[in-house]
Amino acid sequence: MPRPGVFSVNLGYRLLNGYVPACFPKTPRGNLLLVYCLLISALTALTNWFLLPLPRVLASSNWSSQRIGWIMGMFLGIWTISQLLSGVLARQYGNRTLALAGSALGICSGCCYFVFPSFPYMILPARILHGAGSAFVYSGVLYLLLDGVLLADRAKTIGFYGLPGVAMSIVGPAIAETIERYWGVVAILSLVAPVFCVLLVGIWKLRDSTKHQDVSVASSVGQWQSTGTKIHIILMLMISVGACSSVWQTFLAPLVTHLGPGALSNFAIGHGLGAIMSRLSLGARIDKGKARLAAVLGLVFFGGGLTLLPKAHFGWQFTIIGLVSGITYGLAFIAVISLAFEKMLPQETTVGTALLLASIGLGGFLGPPIWGAVVDKFGYNVCFILAGCALTVASLAFVVVEFAKRTTHNVAR
């Protein structure tokens, strides 16, 4: 009989997009695991989306754009390192233990955020603890879910698990802007610790299904190198996507300050809706064959959307640009992960998943300070245009290289 993880994932697919055959039974245990995993994914992402107006707060305190970029990027820098470590820690101590440790770190970060208005430099430990805590919670629960899923279904599972987080990008910024308008920024920052407390309670009720293993640092590094060599081109693309998409997450808030509240949340709503629509409606059609390269090529439209953001002046314009960006990002995400899993051995998928998620985080860490330096020197318009062009070039180069490889392989056969 399939394990509870299989019940939960397949039931979720069946309910949302008819992916799973009717032969999979519906069980209370499977439903409970599915609900917990989706709620944990959503709440973990919400702690970050709540803080999207933070760059505007820092800018109003006369922080330079490059300095803001470092502070915002610090979250994803620590998130990247934690993702790389998560695979090793999960195998040695268990998925549930990893997620519980992340919840504890998240609570500590919430306390640092709370005192930040009075002690500005507490923002640094807050971002560090928040990045590590979010990565451990997200990864620990994801690995627990992947334990009961067939290898062929893991790309879809990762995309499905990320959907609640994408949904939070729709409501998180809007809630944050509303709270800031009526109660100030302290009210937003004070929400992080309670959310992680809820996560701690929810994760405590989960049951780990993996056996703990003794994993040496040397063997872990060897696995990273072996798996990374197979998917190095994919990792480079993911780094580029993370770096270029970080421009709107970091600098859209100060860019649209003159337009008043709502512009930021309009783009976030469009982006989130687009990502959800694409993953639910077309996710099962672009995880194999030539359709994957077409999905990656769609990132050109995401890049074009970034270049248009400084020219937008109305809420509907931000929503449309966000919708197109979200659709292309959602499709490319599933396609790229599917390509990566195709190149891995079954026993490499845990390490490979950590590398893929970490590569996005690495891009998100490197991008903000670079774009901040561009903003300080040339302004927001040039910054967004450069980010859009860089994403377009990266996606085109990836498709050309992959297409050339496949052509060469077919000729050799």
Buried (B, 14 or more C-beta within 10 A) or exposed (E): EBBBBBBBBBBBBBEBBEBBEEEBEEBEEBBBBBEBBBBBBBBBBBBBBBBBBBBBBBBEEEBBBBBBBBBBBBBBBBBBBBBBBBBBBBBBBBBBBBBBBBBBBBBBBBBBBBBBBEEEEBBBBBBBBBBBBBBBBBBBBBBBBBBBBEBEBBBBBBBBBBBBBBBBBBBBBBBBBBBBEEEEBBEBBBBBBEBBBEBBEBBEEBEBBBEEEEBEEEEBEEBBEBBBEBBEBBBBBBBBBBBBBBBBBBBBBBBBBEBEBBBBBBBBBBBBBBBBBBBBEBBBEBBBEEBBBBBBBBBBBBBBBBBBBBEBEEBEBBBBBBBBBBBBBBBBBBBBBBBBBBBBEEEBBBBBBBBBBBBBBBBBBBBBBBBBBBBBEEEBBBBBBBBBBBBBBBBBBBBEEBEEEEEEEEEEE
